[in-house]
Amino acid sequence: MSRRSSSEKTIDYGVLEAIFFSSPRPISKDRLAKILDISKKDLDGWLTKFMEEFNRKHKGVKIARRRGYYYLTIVDKYLEYVINIIEPPPLNNRQKLVIAYLYKNKEAYLKDLRSLFGPYIYRDIKKLRKWGFISIVTRDKKKMVYLRPEAEAYIIRRRKTYNLGE
């Protein structure tokens, strides 16, 4: 099946809104192009216009792009209002310890985390990264793990819930 060009087809912004609202995870440009039956090149212009219009029109949520993936997210200044109703994924004890360690130290080399938490840490790191709690970057040919703001919001929420911060 050949892809249609944007001159032959217009994209209904309602379809894009529905896709972003219903997707449980970020969506790649390839997947969007396949869903909409349009080329990636043509999709670029549509996505840029859509994101600008959507983000201008909506005040509490926005469409964001990160590493080639697009997703619907809460605007930072409103996060404090909804943080107590967002259900975080269930974390096991080791994942909680990793988050606590990164919260205290701000960053850690992946191999150091393995030394501290054992060989199963890689599975936990993969899940924490998938859930958006951590980021991994390569520095000096070594993988460095960082805590993302979403994880800090999770920690703050838990402290308020269990009064651990006092």
For each residue, the residues with C-beta under 8 A, 3 or more apart:
1: 37
2:
3: 33 37 38 39 42
4: 8 9 37 38 39
5: 8 9 38 39 42
6: 9 10 11 38 42 45 46
7:
8: 4 5
9: 4 5 6 37 38
10: 6
11: 6 15 16 36 38 46 50
12: 15 16
13: 16 17 50 53 54
14: 17 18
15: 11 12 18 19 36
16: 11 12 13 19 20 50 54
17: 13 14 20 21 54
18: 14 15 21 22
19: 15 16 22 23 27 32 35
20: 16 17 23 27 63 70 71 72
21: 17 18 72
22: 18 19
23: 19 20 26 27 71 72
24:
25: 71 130
26: 23 66 69 70 71
27: 19 20 23 31 32 69 70 71
28: 31 32 68 69 70
29: 32 33 40 43 44 47 68 70
30: 33 34 40
31: 27 28 34 35
32: 19 27 28 29 35 36 43 47 70
33: 3 29 30 36 37 38 39 40 43
34: 30 31 37
35: 19 31 32
36: 11 15 32 33 43
37: 1 3 4 9 33 34
38: 3 4 5 6 9 11 33 42 43 46
39: 3 4 5 33 42 43
40: 29 30 33 43 44
41: 44
42: 3 5 6 38 39 45 46
43: 29 32 33 36 38 39 40 46 47
44: 29 40 41 47 48
45: 6 42 48 49
46: 6 11 38 42 43 49 50
47: 29 32 43 44 50 51 70
48: 44 45 51 52
49: 45 46 52 53
50: 11 13 16 46 47 53 54 63
51: 47 48 54 55 63 65 70
52: 48 49 55 56
53: 13 49 50 56 57
54: 13 16 17 50 51 57 58 62 63
55: 51 52 58 62 63
56: 52 53
57: 53 54
58: 54 55 61 62
59: 75
60: 74 75 78
61: 58 72 73 74 75
62: 54 55 58 72 73 75
63: 20 50 51 54 55 70 71 72 73
64: 70 71 72 73
65: 51 68 69 70
66: 26 69 71
67:
68: 28 29 65
69: 26 27 28 65 66
70: 20 26 27 28 29 32 47 51 63 64 65
71: 20 23 25 26 27 63 64 66
72: 20 21 23 61 62 63 64
73: 61 62 63 64
74: 60 61 78 79 82
75: 59 60 61 62 78 79
76: 79 149
77: 80
78: 60 74 75 81 82
79: 74 75 76 82 83 153
80: 77 83
81: 78
82: 74 78 79 85 86
83: 79 80 86 153 156 157
84: 157 160 161
85: 82
86: 82 83 157
87:
88: 91 131 154 157
89: 127 131
90:
91: 88 95 96 99
92: 95 96 124
93: 96 97
94: 97 98 117 118 120 121 124
95: 91 92 98 99 124 127 128
96: 91 92 93 99 100
97: 93 94 100 101 117
98: 94 95 101 102 113 117 121 124 125 128 134
99: 91 95 96 102 103 128 133 134 147 151 154 155
100: 96 97 103 104 155
101: 97 98 104 105 108 113 116
102: 98 99 105 106 107 108 134 145 146 147 151
103: 99 100 106 147 151 152 155
104: 100 101
105: 101 102 108
106: 102 103 146 147
107: 102 144 145 146 147
108: 101 102 105 112 113 144 145
109: 112 113 142 143 144 145
110: 113 114 125 136 142 143 144 145
111: 114 115 142 143
112: 108 109 115 116
113: 98 101 108 109 110 116 117 121 125 145
114: 110 111 117 118 119 121 122
115: 111 112
116: 101 112 113 121
117: 94 97 98 113 114 120 121 124
118: 94 114 121
119: 114 122
120: 94 117 123 124
121: 94 98 113 114 116 117 118 124 125
122: 114 119 125 126
123: 120 126 127
124: 92 94 95 98 117 120 121 127 128
125: 98 110 113 121 122 128 129 134 136 145
126: 122 123 129 130
127: 89 95 123 124 130 131
128: 95 98 99 124 125 131 133 134 151
129: 125 126 132 133 134 135 136
130: 25 126 127
131: 88 89 127 128
132: 129 148 150 151
133: 99 128 129 147 148 150 151 154
134: 98 99 102 125 128 129 145 146 147 148 151
135: 129 145 146 148
136: 110 125 129 143 144 145 146
137: 143 144 146
138: 141 142 143 144
139: 142 143 144
140:
141: 138
142: 109 110 111 138 139
143: 109 110 111 136 137 138 139
144: 107 108 109 110 136 137 138 139
145: 102 107 108 109 110 113 125 134 135 136
146: 102 106 107 134 135 136 137
147: 99 102 103 106 107 133 134 151 152
148: 132 133 134 135 151 152
149: 76 152 153
150: 132 133 153 154
151: 99 102 103 128 132 133 134 147 148 154 155
152: 103 147 148 149 155 156
153: 79 83 149 150 156 157
154: 88 99 133 150 151 157 158
155: 99 100 103 151 152 158 159
156: 83 152 153 159 160 165
157: 83 84 86 88 153 154 160 161
158: 154 155 161 162 164
159: 155 156 162 163 164 165
160: 84 156 157 163 165
161: 84 157 158
162: 158 159
163: 159 160 166
164: 158 159
165: 156 159 160
166: 163
